[in-house]
């Protein structure tokens, strides 16, 4: 009788437990999304670029007011693409995924280039943290984007 009760308890515990999240696989998904997003952002496609942010996304950049929501971020993207010589790219360096598998953050290196008033290309390097949230449909969206100038990299100016 005790053995049957023990088997029932074990079966109930196993059947009620949540499936284990493959944190490594989820981290790889977010890293790949970030790489794809960087490639899309380099094309100048506003809507595809903005599609990686959640509707309630929050963005913080050095010396800029915070942006709240996809509409404010969309306008910033539109304005950025209008800057002569504007280009942006980034490379994710590392990822951490929450134990529940529904939140992740990336550490990234970012480069933004544009033409100054003399036509020279100026490139600014930043360090960034992006926080991603898994959506109800299983996709990942960026919810917080924070960047700051990279003190270890000098601003580059090159003639065109």
HURAQUI-V418898 format. One record per helix or strand. SS is the DSSP state (@ for helix, = for strand). FROM is the first residue (numbers start at 1). LEN is the number of residues. If there is no record, write none. Layout:
BEGIN
[[SS FROM LEN] [SS FROM LEN]]
END
This chain:
BEGIN
[[@ 2 15] [@ 23 19] [@ 46 5] [= 53 9] [= 67 2] [@ 70 12] [= 87 11] [= 103 13] [= 121 14] [= 140 10] [= 156 3]]
END
